Structures are given as C-alpha cells and as structure tokens.
Amino acid sequence: MQSYTLAEACNPQETVFNQAALEPVLLTNKSQPSYVIMSADTYKYLVDRLMELEDILLGKAAKSALNQSQMVGTETFLETLSRLAANGET
C-alpha cells in the first residue's frame, strides 16, 4: 500500500487519487496513519465481502444453536402434551 502525508494528498500535482484507483492509499498525519483512500469499486467489494462473511458466521452460529437445541417435531410435541394432559400434569 502506498503512503502519503496529508499535505501531499492536498497537492493537486500528486498522484494520490490515481494511485487510489489502483490500490488503497494510506494517508498519514505526523507520521501516524490517519485515513485510507480507495476506489469506490474496491470499497464496494470490501463491504460486499464483509456482509458475505457475516452471513456465513451467522449461518454457522444458527446451525450450532440448532444442533445444541432440544427442539422436537410437532408430532412429538403434541404427543408429549397429550400425555401430560392425560396424566393431569401441567
């Protein structure tokens, strides 16, 4: 990743935005990272990928929760409910 100071980024002679079209560009202020400039296509790709990864993680979490649950089918539930009612249990 290319790096420029904020002063260089404000200089219209610099190629900061041309470089940002090719790859993300790190802007520094007093030698400390402060901003990243990237193309809209790169930003959209990163956001889309992040959402995709979040969906994958949520799917795995849901699958894990289902595997650990004590859920039963409707038939089993109704049979158990009927048995409890017949025994007078509430």
C-alpha positions, 0 to 999 in steps of 0.5 A: 500500500502506498503512503502519503502525508496529508499535505501531499494528498492536498497537492493537486500535482500528486498522484494520490487519487490515481494511485487510489484507483489502483490500490488503497492509499494510506494517508498519514498525519505526523507520521501516524496513519490517519485515513485510507483512500480507495476506489469506490469499486474496491470499497464496494467489494470490501463491504460486499465481502464483509456482509458475505462473511457475516452471513456465513458466521451467522449461518454457522452460529444458527446451525450450532444453536440448532444442533445444541437445541432440544427442539422436537417435531410437532408430532412429538410435541403434541404427543408429549402434551397429550400425555401430560394432559392425560396424566393431569400434569401441567 
